[in-house]
Amino acid sequence: MPKANVYVTLKPSLLDAQGKVVQGALEKLGYTNVSNVRIGKYIQLEIQGDGNLEQQVDEMCRKLLANPVIEDYRFEIEK
């Protein structure tokens, strides 16, 4: 059964408040060489059936899995 791995991240122009908190925590733990932490989502879907899986997953991302106004997404299909 094919799987789709979907990666959703905030657009680069937006401040990632959660990423800033994690970056600060890492610095307090002594990891001062880390910069520009960005937090995102990883979603794995098992898809039944055939057809144009790329088109289906792209529609899923645009309609539900990502907010295209503030987020970017990419996906990979594993056959």
PyMOL Python script that loads the backbone (N, CA, C, O; Angstrom):
from pymol import cmd

cmd.read_pdbstr("""\
ATOM      1  N   MET A   1       0.855  -1.177   0.000  1.00  0.00           N
ATOM      2  CA  MET A   1       0.000   0.000   0.000  1.00  0.00           C
ATOM      3  C   MET A   1       0.900   1.240   0.000  1.00  0.00           C
ATOM      4  O   MET A   1       1.811   1.350   0.820  1.00  0.00           O
ATOM      5  N   PRO A   2       0.644   2.159  -0.913  1.00  0.00           N
ATOM      6  CA  PRO A   2       1.457   3.377  -0.973  1.00  0.00           C
ATOM      7  C   PRO A   2       1.310   4.227   0.299  1.00  0.00           C
ATOM      8  O   PRO A   2       0.263   4.249   0.946  1.00  0.00           O
ATOM      9  N   LYS A   3       2.397   4.918   0.623  1.00  0.00           N
ATOM     10  CA  LYS A   3       2.406   5.847   1.749  1.00  0.00           C
ATOM     11  C   LYS A   3       2.793   7.225   1.237  1.00  0.00           C
ATOM     12  O   LYS A   3       3.599   7.361   0.316  1.00  0.00           O
ATOM     13  N   ALA A   4       2.212   8.230   1.843  1.00  0.00           N
ATOM     14  CA  ALA A   4       2.603   9.607   1.558  1.00  0.00           C
ATOM     15  C   ALA A   4       3.189  10.197   2.832  1.00  0.00           C
ATOM     16  O   ALA A   4       2.572  10.144   3.895  1.00  0.00           O
ATOM     17  N   ASN A   5       4.369  10.752   2.716  1.00  0.00           N
ATOM     18  CA  ASN A   5       5.015  11.458   3.817  1.00  0.00           C
ATOM     19  C   ASN A   5       4.883  12.948   3.536  1.00  0.00           C
ATOM     20  O   ASN A   5       5.417  13.447   2.545  1.00  0.00           O
ATOM     21  N   VAL A   6       4.173  13.659   4.406  1.00  0.00           N
ATOM     22  CA  VAL A   6       3.880  15.071   4.202  1.00  0.00           C
ATOM     23  C   VAL A   6       4.633  15.887   5.254  1.00  0.00           C
ATOM     24  O   VAL A   6       4.593  15.572   6.443  1.00  0.00           O
ATOM     25  N   TYR A   7       5.315  16.933   4.803  1.00  0.00           N
ATOM     26  CA  TYR A   7       6.065  17.824   5.688  1.00  0.00           C
ATOM     27  C   TYR A   7       5.468  19.223   5.568  1.00  0.00           C
ATOM     28  O   TYR A   7       5.399  19.782   4.473  1.00  0.00           O
ATOM     29  N   VAL A   8       5.039  19.783   6.691  1.00  0.00           N
ATOM     30  CA  VAL A   8       4.406  21.099   6.706  1.00  0.00           C
ATOM     31  C   VAL A   8       5.237  22.024   7.598  1.00  0.00           C
ATOM     32  O   VAL A   8       5.548  21.680   8.739  1.00  0.00           O
ATOM     33  N   THR A   9       5.591  23.188   7.076  1.00  0.00           N
ATOM     34  CA  THR A   9       6.368  24.161   7.845  1.00  0.00           C
ATOM     35  C   THR A   9       5.794  25.557   7.640  1.00  0.00           C
ATOM     36  O   THR A   9       5.129  25.830   6.640  1.00  0.00           O
ATOM     37  N   LEU A  10       6.058  26.428   8.596  1.00  0.00           N
ATOM     38  CA  LEU A  10       5.658  27.826   8.434  1.00  0.00           C
ATOM     39  C   LEU A  10       6.449  28.446   7.293  1.00  0.00           C
ATOM     40  O   LEU A  10       7.598  28.077   7.051  1.00  0.00           O
ATOM     41  N   LYS A  11       5.838  29.377   6.604  1.00  0.00           N
ATOM     42  CA  LYS A  11       6.547  30.088   5.539  1.00  0.00           C
ATOM     43  C   LYS A  11       7.743  30.818   6.153  1.00  0.00           C
ATOM     44  O   LYS A  11       7.662  31.295   7.285  1.00  0.00           O
ATOM     45  N   PRO A  12       8.838  30.908   5.423  1.00  0.00           N
ATOM     46  CA  PRO A  12      10.062  31.527   5.961  1.00  0.00           C
ATOM     47  C   PRO A  12       9.875  32.963   6.437  1.00  0.00           C
ATOM     48  O   PRO A  12      10.595  33.414   7.329  1.00  0.00           O
ATOM     49  N   SER A  13       8.929  33.683   5.861  1.00  0.00           N
ATOM     50  CA  SER A  13       8.741  35.095   6.234  1.00  0.00           C
ATOM     51  C   SER A  13       8.023  35.262   7.574  1.00  0.00           C
ATOM     52  O   SER A  13       7.959  36.371   8.103  1.00  0.00           O
ATOM     53  N   LEU A  14       7.483  34.174   8.128  1.00  0.00           N
ATOM     54  CA  LEU A  14       6.752  34.246   9.392  1.00  0.00           C
ATOM     55  C   LEU A  14       7.639  33.876  10.573  1.00  0.00           C
ATOM     56  O   LEU A  14       8.492  32.995  10.470  1.00  0.00           O
ATOM     57  N   LEU A  15       7.430  34.554  11.688  1.00  0.00           N
ATOM     58  CA  LEU A  15       8.151  34.247  12.917  1.00  0.00           C
ATOM     59  C   LEU A  15       7.656  32.908  13.457  1.00  0.00           C
ATOM     60  O   LEU A  15       6.450  32.692  13.583  1.00  0.00           O
ATOM     61  N   ASP A  16       8.574  32.024  13.770  1.00  0.00           N
ATOM     62  CA  ASP A  16       8.231  30.728  14.355  1.00  0.00           C
ATOM     63  C   ASP A  16       8.475  30.824  15.861  1.00  0.00           C
ATOM     64  O   ASP A  16       9.579  30.559  16.337  1.00  0.00           O
ATOM     65  N   ALA A  17       7.432  31.206  16.607  1.00  0.00           N
ATOM     66  CA  ALA A  17       7.565  31.417  18.055  1.00  0.00           C
ATOM     67  C   ALA A  17       7.980  30.126  18.762  1.00  0.00           C
ATOM     68  O   ALA A  17       8.813  30.159  19.667  1.00  0.00           O
ATOM     69  N   GLN A  18       7.413  29.009  18.362  1.00  0.00           N
ATOM     70  CA  GLN A  18       7.773  27.729  18.986  1.00  0.00           C
ATOM     71  C   GLN A  18       9.241  27.395  18.708  1.00  0.00           C
ATOM     72  O   GLN A  18       9.944  26.898  19.587  1.00  0.00           O
ATOM     73  N   GLY A  19       9.693  27.666  17.501  1.00  0.00           N
ATOM     74  CA  GLY A  19      11.094  27.447  17.166  1.00  0.00           C
ATOM     75  C   GLY A  19      12.022  28.308  18.002  1.00  0.00           C
ATOM     76  O   GLY A  19      13.086  27.853  18.420  1.00  0.00           O
ATOM     77  N   LYS A  20      11.622  29.562  18.252  1.00  0.00           N
ATOM     78  CA  LYS A  20      12.442  30.460  19.085  1.00  0.00           C
ATOM     79  C   LYS A  20      12.556  29.936  20.518  1.00  0.00           C
ATOM     80  O   LYS A  20      13.623  30.018  21.126  1.00  0.00           O
ATOM     81  N   VAL A  21      11.462  29.401  21.054  1.00  0.00           N
ATOM     82  CA  VAL A  21      11.484  28.844  22.409  1.00  0.00           C
ATOM     83  C   VAL A  21      12.426  27.644  22.466  1.00  0.00           C
ATOM     84  O   VAL A  21      13.218  27.516  23.400  1.00  0.00           O
ATOM     85  N   VAL A  22      12.339  26.772  21.473  1.00  0.00           N
ATOM     86  CA  VAL A  22      13.211  25.594  21.441  1.00  0.00           C
ATOM     87  C   VAL A  22      14.673  26.019  21.281  1.00  0.00           C
ATOM     88  O   VAL A  22      15.559  25.451  21.920  1.00  0.00           O
ATOM     89  N   GLN A  23      14.923  27.008  20.437  1.00  0.00           N
ATOM     90  CA  GLN A  23      16.286  27.496  20.256  1.00  0.00           C
ATOM     91  C   GLN A  23      16.840  28.038  21.571  1.00  0.00           C
ATOM     92  O   GLN A  23      17.984  27.756  21.926  1.00  0.00           O
ATOM     93  N   GLY A  24      16.034  28.816  22.296  1.00  0.00           N
ATOM     94  CA  GLY A  24      16.471  29.338  23.596  1.00  0.00           C
ATOM     95  C   GLY A  24      16.760  28.225  24.586  1.00  0.00           C
ATOM     96  O   GLY A  24      17.735  28.299  25.334  1.00  0.00           O
ATOM     97  N   ALA A  25      15.925  27.193  24.600  1.00  0.00           N
ATOM     98  CA  ALA A  25      16.143  26.070  25.508  1.00  0.00           C
ATOM     99  C   ALA A  25      17.419  25.319  25.140  1.00  0.00           C
ATOM    100  O   ALA A  25      18.172  24.905  26.022  1.00  0.00           O
ATOM    101  N   LEU A  26      17.660  25.144  23.860  1.00  0.00           N
ATOM    102  CA  LEU A  26      18.890  24.472  23.432  1.00  0.00           C
ATOM    103  C   LEU A  26      20.124  25.275  23.848  1.00  0.00           C
ATOM    104  O   LEU A  26      21.126  24.706  24.281  1.00  0.00           O
ATOM    105  N   GLU A  27      20.041  26.603  23.713  1.00  0.00           N
ATOM    106  CA  GLU A  27      21.160  27.457  24.125  1.00  0.00           C
ATOM    107  C   GLU A  27      21.417  27.329  25.622  1.00  0.00           C
ATOM    108  O   GLU A  27      22.569  27.285  26.053  1.00  0.00           O
ATOM    109  N   LYS A  28      20.346  27.268  26.417  1.00  0.00           N
ATOM    110  CA  LYS A  28      20.508  27.109  27.869  1.00  0.00           C
ATOM    111  C   LYS A  28      21.118  25.769  28.229  1.00  0.00           C
ATOM    112  O   LYS A  28      21.762  25.634  29.270  1.00  0.00           O
ATOM    113  N   LEU A  29      20.918  24.781  27.376  1.00  0.00           N
ATOM    114  CA  LEU A  29      21.515  23.461  27.602  1.00  0.00           C
ATOM    115  C   LEU A  29      22.958  23.390  27.103  1.00  0.00           C
ATOM    116  O   LEU A  29      23.613  22.355  27.228  1.00  0.00           O
ATOM    117  N   GLY A  30      23.448  24.492  26.539  1.00  0.00           N
ATOM    118  CA  GLY A  30      24.836  24.553  26.102  1.00  0.00           C
ATOM    119  C   GLY A  30      25.035  24.387  24.606  1.00  0.00           C
ATOM    120  O   GLY A  30      26.172  24.393  24.134  1.00  0.00           O
ATOM    121  N   TYR A  31      23.963  24.239  23.856  1.00  0.00           N
ATOM    122  CA  TYR A  31      24.073  24.086  22.409  1.00  0.00           C
ATOM    123  C   TYR A  31      23.984  25.458  21.748  1.00  0.00           C
ATOM    124  O   TYR A  31      22.975  25.806  21.135  1.00  0.00           O
ATOM    125  N   THR A  32      25.054  26.223  21.885  1.00  0.00           N
ATOM    126  CA  THR A  32      25.054  27.601  21.395  1.00  0.00           C
ATOM    127  C   THR A  32      25.332  27.696  19.894  1.00  0.00           C
ATOM    128  O   THR A  32      25.254  28.778  19.313  1.00  0.00           O
ATOM    129  N   ASN A  33      25.654  26.572  19.273  1.00  0.00           N
ATOM    130  CA  ASN A  33      25.947  26.580  17.839  1.00  0.00           C
ATOM    131  C   ASN A  33      24.687  26.374  16.984  1.00  0.00           C
ATOM    132  O   ASN A  33      24.787  26.317  15.758  1.00  0.00           O
ATOM    133  N   VAL A  34      23.509  26.262  17.605  1.00  0.00           N
ATOM    134  CA  VAL A  34      22.255  26.054  16.884  1.00  0.00           C
ATOM    135  C   VAL A  34      21.592  27.405  16.634  1.00  0.00           C
ATOM    136  O   VAL A  34      21.504  28.237  17.537  1.00  0.00           O
ATOM    137  N   SER A  35      21.125  27.618  15.403  1.00  0.00           N
ATOM    138  CA  SER A  35      20.437  28.869  15.096  1.00  0.00           C
ATOM    139  C   SER A  35      19.261  28.594  14.156  1.00  0.00           C
ATOM    140  O   SER A  35      19.217  27.577  13.464  1.00  0.00           O
ATOM    141  N   ASN A  36      18.325  29.518  14.156  1.00  0.00           N
ATOM    142  CA  ASN A  36      17.171  29.493  13.255  1.00  0.00           C
ATOM    143  C   ASN A  36      16.403  28.167  13.326  1.00  0.00           C
ATOM    144  O   ASN A  36      16.267  27.475  12.317  1.00  0.00           O
ATOM    145  N   VAL A  37      15.913  27.820  14.491  1.00  0.00           N
ATOM    146  CA  VAL A  37      15.131  26.600  14.678  1.00  0.00           C
ATOM    147  C   VAL A  37      13.721  26.839  14.139  1.00  0.00           C
ATOM    148  O   VAL A  37      13.092  27.847  14.463  1.00  0.00           O
ATOM    149  N   ARG A  38      13.235  25.926  13.330  1.00  0.00           N
ATOM    150  CA  ARG A  38      11.888  25.985  12.769  1.00  0.00           C
ATOM    151  C   ARG A  38      11.175  24.691  13.133  1.00  0.00           C
ATOM    152  O   ARG A  38      11.742  23.610  12.976  1.00  0.00           O
ATOM    153  N   ILE A  39       9.958  24.784  13.609  1.00  0.00           N
ATOM    154  CA  ILE A  39       9.155  23.633  13.999  1.00  0.00           C
ATOM    155  C   ILE A  39       8.088  23.403  12.934  1.00  0.00           C
ATOM    156  O   ILE A  39       7.497  24.352  12.420  1.00  0.00           O
ATOM    157  N   GLY A  40       7.849  22.150  12.612  1.00  0.00           N
ATOM    158  CA  GLY A  40       6.840  21.826  11.608  1.00  0.00           C
ATOM    159  C   GLY A  40       6.072  20.580  11.989  1.00  0.00           C
ATOM    160  O   GLY A  40       6.147  20.102  13.121  1.00  0.00           O
ATOM    161  N   LYS A  41       5.334  20.064  11.028  1.00  0.00           N
ATOM    162  CA  LYS A  41       4.534  18.859  11.236  1.00  0.00           C
ATOM    163  C   LYS A  41       4.968  17.807  10.221  1.00  0.00           C
ATOM    164  O   LYS A  41       5.330  18.122   9.087  1.00  0.00           O
ATOM    165  N   TYR A  42       4.923  16.557  10.655  1.00  0.00           N
ATOM    166  CA  TYR A  42       5.155  15.419   9.770  1.00  0.00           C
ATOM    167  C   TYR A  42       3.905  14.561   9.820  1.00  0.00           C
ATOM    168  O   TYR A  42       3.451  14.187  10.901  1.00  0.00           O
ATOM    169  N   ILE A  43       3.355  14.250   8.677  1.00  0.00           N
ATOM    170  CA  ILE A  43       2.130  13.471   8.595  1.00  0.00           C
ATOM    171  C   ILE A  43       2.377  12.308   7.641  1.00  0.00           C
ATOM    172  O   ILE A  43       2.853  12.510   6.524  1.00  0.00           O
ATOM    173  N   GLN A  44       2.058  11.101   8.072  1.00  0.00           N
ATOM    174  CA  GLN A  44       2.210   9.929   7.210  1.00  0.00           C
ATOM    175  C   GLN A  44       0.831   9.359   6.909  1.00  0.00           C
ATOM    176  O   GLN A  44       0.042   9.108   7.820  1.00  0.00           O
ATOM    177  N   LEU A  45       0.546   9.158   5.640  1.00  0.00           N
ATOM    178  CA  LEU A  45      -0.746   8.648   5.191  1.00  0.00           C
ATOM    179  C   LEU A  45      -0.538   7.342   4.436  1.00  0.00           C
ATOM    180  O   LEU A  45       0.341   7.260   3.579  1.00  0.00           O
ATOM    181  N   GLU A  46      -1.331   6.324   4.741  1.00  0.00           N
ATOM    182  CA  GLU A  46      -1.390   5.126   3.920  1.00  0.00           C
ATOM    183  C   GLU A  46      -2.590   5.284   3.012  1.00  0.00           C
ATOM    184  O   GLU A  46      -3.693   5.567   3.479  1.00  0.00           O
ATOM    185  N   ILE A  47      -2.384   5.105   1.712  1.00  0.00           N
ATOM    186  CA  ILE A  47      -3.428   5.394   0.742  1.00  0.00           C
ATOM    187  C   ILE A  47      -3.779   4.123  -0.021  1.00  0.00           C
ATOM    188  O   ILE A  47      -2.907   3.467  -0.592  1.00  0.00           O
ATOM    189  N   GLN A  48      -5.049   3.789  -0.022  1.00  0.00           N
ATOM    190  CA  GLN A  48      -5.518   2.638  -0.777  1.00  0.00           C
ATOM    191  C   GLN A  48      -5.961   3.080  -2.156  1.00  0.00           C
ATOM    192  O   GLN A  48      -6.418   4.206  -2.351  1.00  0.00           O
ATOM    193  N   GLY A  49      -5.817   2.171  -3.108  1.00  0.00           N
ATOM    194  CA  GLY A  49      -6.280   2.455  -4.455  1.00  0.00           C
ATOM    195  C   GLY A  49      -5.193   2.997  -5.340  1.00  0.00           C
ATOM    196  O   GLY A  49      -4.066   3.250  -4.913  1.00  0.00           O
ATOM    197  N   ASP A  50      -5.568   3.165  -6.587  1.00  0.00           N
ATOM    198  CA  ASP A  50      -4.642   3.681  -7.585  1.00  0.00           C
ATOM    199  C   ASP A  50      -5.073   5.073  -8.004  1.00  0.00           C
ATOM    200  O   ASP A  50      -5.825   5.745  -7.297  1.00  0.00           O
ATOM    201  N   GLY A  51      -4.602   5.483  -9.128  1.00  0.00           N
ATOM    202  CA  GLY A  51      -4.960   6.807  -9.622  1.00  0.00           C
ATOM    203  C   GLY A  51      -3.800   7.759  -9.449  1.00  0.00           C
ATOM    204  O   GLY A  51      -2.668   7.342  -9.203  1.00  0.00           O
ATOM    205  N   ASN A  52      -4.083   9.009  -9.577  1.00  0.00           N
ATOM    206  CA  ASN A  52      -3.059  10.036  -9.465  1.00  0.00           C
ATOM    207  C   ASN A  52      -2.868  10.397  -7.993  1.00  0.00           C
ATOM    208  O   ASN A  52      -3.476  11.340  -7.486  1.00  0.00           O
ATOM    209  N   LEU A  53      -2.018   9.634  -7.322  1.00  0.00           N
ATOM    210  CA  LEU A  53      -1.809   9.840  -5.886  1.00  0.00           C
ATOM    211  C   LEU A  53      -1.221  11.213  -5.594  1.00  0.00           C
ATOM    212  O   LEU A  53      -1.576  11.844  -4.598  1.00  0.00           O
ATOM    213  N   GLU A  54      -0.322  11.679  -6.460  1.00  0.00           N
ATOM    214  CA  GLU A  54       0.279  12.991  -6.243  1.00  0.00           C
ATOM    215  C   GLU A  54      -0.788  14.079  -6.210  1.00  0.00           C
ATOM    216  O   GLU A  54      -0.761  14.966  -5.357  1.00  0.00           O
ATOM    217  N   GLN A  55      -1.726  13.998  -7.148  1.00  0.00           N
ATOM    218  CA  GLN A  55      -2.795  14.996  -7.193  1.00  0.00           C
ATOM    219  C   GLN A  55      -3.681  14.898  -5.950  1.00  0.00           C
ATOM    220  O   GLN A  55      -4.074  15.916  -5.380  1.00  0.00           O
ATOM    221  N   GLN A  56      -3.993  13.670  -5.534  1.00  0.00           N
ATOM    222  CA  GLN A  56      -4.839  13.486  -4.355  1.00  0.00           C
ATOM    223  C   GLN A  56      -4.175  14.044  -3.099  1.00  0.00           C
ATOM    224  O   GLN A  56      -4.815  14.746  -2.316  1.00  0.00           O
ATOM    225  N   VAL A  57      -2.901  13.736  -2.908  1.00  0.00           N
ATOM    226  CA  VAL A  57      -2.196  14.208  -1.710  1.00  0.00           C
ATOM    227  C   VAL A  57      -2.053  15.728  -1.747  1.00  0.00           C
ATOM    228  O   VAL A  57      -2.186  16.388  -0.716  1.00  0.00           O
ATOM    229  N   ASP A  58      -1.785  16.284  -2.923  1.00  0.00           N
ATOM    230  CA  ASP A  58      -1.693  17.735  -3.033  1.00  0.00           C
ATOM    231  C   ASP A  58      -3.015  18.389  -2.634  1.00  0.00           C
ATOM    232  O   ASP A  58      -3.017  19.395  -1.925  1.00  0.00           O
ATOM    233  N   GLU A  59      -4.136  17.828  -3.082  1.00  0.00           N
ATOM    234  CA  GLU A  59      -5.444  18.355  -2.699  1.00  0.00           C
ATOM    235  C   GLU A  59      -5.676  18.238  -1.198  1.00  0.00           C
ATOM    236  O   GLU A  59      -6.202  19.163  -0.578  1.00  0.00           O
ATOM    237  N   MET A  60      -5.288  17.107  -0.607  1.00  0.00           N
ATOM    238  CA  MET A  60      -5.430  16.929   0.839  1.00  0.00           C
ATOM    239  C   MET A  60      -4.651  17.999   1.598  1.00  0.00           C
ATOM    240  O   MET A  60      -5.129  18.550   2.590  1.00  0.00           O
ATOM    241  N   CYS A  61      -3.448  18.281   1.116  1.00  0.00           N
ATOM    242  CA  CYS A  61      -2.620  19.298   1.776  1.00  0.00           C
ATOM    243  C   CYS A  61      -3.260  20.676   1.665  1.00  0.00           C
ATOM    244  O   CYS A  61      -3.345  21.404   2.653  1.00  0.00           O
ATOM    245  N   ARG A  62      -3.708  21.032   0.476  1.00  0.00           N
ATOM    246  CA  ARG A  62      -4.297  22.357   0.271  1.00  0.00           C
ATOM    247  C   ARG A  62      -5.614  22.530   1.021  1.00  0.00           C
ATOM    248  O   ARG A  62      -5.914  23.623   1.502  1.00  0.00           O
ATOM    249  N   LYS A  63      -6.409  21.447   1.126  1.00  0.00           N
ATOM    250  CA  LYS A  63      -7.734  21.560   1.726  1.00  0.00           C
ATOM    251  C   LYS A  63      -7.753  21.362   3.238  1.00  0.00           C
ATOM    252  O   LYS A  63      -8.628  21.902   3.915  1.00  0.00           O
ATOM    253  N   LEU A  64      -6.795  20.590   3.786  1.00  0.00           N
ATOM    254  CA  LEU A  64      -6.890  20.266   5.205  1.00  0.00           C
ATOM    255  C   LEU A  64      -5.562  20.229   5.949  1.00  0.00           C
ATOM    256  O   LEU A  64      -5.453  20.797   7.036  1.00  0.00           O
ATOM    257  N   LEU A  65      -4.559  19.579   5.393  1.00  0.00           N
ATOM    258  CA  LEU A  65      -3.346  19.294   6.164  1.00  0.00           C
ATOM    259  C   LEU A  65      -2.450  20.502   6.376  1.00  0.00           C
ATOM    260  O   LEU A  65      -1.697  20.549   7.349  1.00  0.00           O
ATOM    261  N   ALA A  66      -2.519  21.473   5.489  1.00  0.00           N
ATOM    262  CA  ALA A  66      -1.691  22.677   5.619  1.00  0.00           C
ATOM    263  C   ALA A  66      -2.563  23.905   5.378  1.00  0.00           C
ATOM    264  O   ALA A  66      -3.567  23.846   4.668  1.00  0.00           O
ATOM    265  N   ASN A  67      -2.162  25.004   5.979  1.00  0.00           N
ATOM    266  CA  ASN A  67      -2.818  26.280   5.724  1.00  0.00           C
ATOM    267  C   ASN A  67      -1.937  27.026   4.723  1.00  0.00           C
ATOM    268  O   ASN A  67      -0.917  27.596   5.110  1.00  0.00           O
ATOM    269  N   PRO A  68      -2.316  27.032   3.437  1.00  0.00           N
ATOM    270  CA  PRO A  68      -1.443  27.614   2.421  1.00  0.00           C
ATOM    271  C   PRO A  68      -1.175  29.113   2.587  1.00  0.00           C
ATOM    272  O   PRO A  68      -0.274  29.655   1.947  1.00  0.00           O
ATOM    273  N   VAL A  69      -1.938  29.771   3.428  1.00  0.00           N
ATOM    274  CA  VAL A  69      -1.699  31.197   3.668  1.00  0.00           C
ATOM    275  C   VAL A  69      -0.420  31.399   4.486  1.00  0.00           C
ATOM    276  O   VAL A  69       0.344  32.331   4.234  1.00  0.00           O
ATOM    277  N   ILE A  70      -0.195  30.517   5.470  1.00  0.00           N
ATOM    278  CA  ILE A  70       0.958  30.698   6.364  1.00  0.00           C
ATOM    279  C   ILE A  70       1.939  29.530   6.343  1.00  0.00           C
ATOM    280  O   ILE A  70       3.004  29.615   6.955  1.00  0.00           O
ATOM    281  N   GLU A  71       1.601  28.436   5.648  1.00  0.00           N
ATOM    282  CA  GLU A  71       2.458  27.257   5.669  1.00  0.00           C
ATOM    283  C   GLU A  71       2.829  26.805   4.264  1.00  0.00           C
ATOM    284  O   GLU A  71       2.068  26.969   3.310  1.00  0.00           O
ATOM    285  N   ASP A  72       4.019  26.232   4.172  1.00  0.00           N
ATOM    286  CA  ASP A  72       4.463  25.539   2.973  1.00  0.00           C
ATOM    287  C   ASP A  72       4.370  24.049   3.247  1.00  0.00           C
ATOM    288  O   ASP A  72       4.392  23.622   4.401  1.00  0.00           O
ATOM    289  N   TYR A  73       4.267  23.267   2.200  1.00  0.00           N
ATOM    290  CA  TYR A  73       4.253  21.822   2.375  1.00  0.00           C
ATOM    291  C   TYR A  73       4.967  21.160   1.204  1.00  0.00           C
ATOM    292  O   TYR A  73       5.094  21.721   0.115  1.00  0.00           O
ATOM    293  N   ARG A  74       5.416  19.967   1.473  1.00  0.00           N
ATOM    294  CA  ARG A  74       5.976  19.109   0.430  1.00  0.00           C
ATOM    295  C   ARG A  74       5.635  17.685   0.827  1.00  0.00           C
ATOM    296  O   ARG A  74       5.353  17.411   1.993  1.00  0.00           O
ATOM    297  N   PHE A  75       5.661  16.789  -0.128  1.00  0.00           N
ATOM    298  CA  PHE A  75       5.348  15.398   0.189  1.00  0.00           C
ATOM    299  C   PHE A  75       6.114  14.469  -0.734  1.00  0.00           C
ATOM    300  O   PHE A  75       6.567  14.845  -1.815  1.00  0.00           O
ATOM    301  N   GLU A  76       6.236  13.242  -0.260  1.00  0.00           N
ATOM    302  CA  GLU A  76       6.878  12.176  -1.005  1.00  0.00           C
ATOM    303  C   GLU A  76       5.917  10.986  -1.008  1.00  0.00           C
ATOM    304  O   GLU A  76       5.279  10.700   0.006  1.00  0.00           O
ATOM    305  N   ILE A  77       5.813  10.303  -2.130  1.00  0.00           N
ATOM    306  CA  ILE A  77       4.990   9.108  -2.221  1.00  0.00           C
ATOM    307  C   ILE A  77       5.919   7.897  -2.253  1.00  0.00           C
ATOM    308  O   ILE A  77       6.815   7.813  -3.093  1.00  0.00           O
ATOM    309  N   GLU A  78       5.698   6.966  -1.336  1.00  0.00           N
ATOM    310  CA  GLU A  78       6.437   5.702  -1.321  1.00  0.00           C
ATOM    311  C   GLU A  78       5.504   4.631  -1.864  1.00  0.00           C
ATOM    312  O   GLU A  78       4.457   4.361  -1.275  1.00  0.00           O
ATOM    313  N   LYS A  79       5.870   4.029  -2.964  1.00  0.00           N
ATOM    314  CA  LYS A  79       5.019   2.998  -3.582  1.00  0.00           C
ATOM    315  C   LYS A  79       5.120   1.688  -2.824  1.00  0.00           C
ATOM    316  O   LYS A  79       4.476   0.707  -3.196  1.00  0.00           O
TER     317      LYS A  79
END
""", "prot")
cmd.dss("prot")
cmd.show_as("cartoon", "prot")
cmd.util.cbc("prot")
cmd.orient("prot")
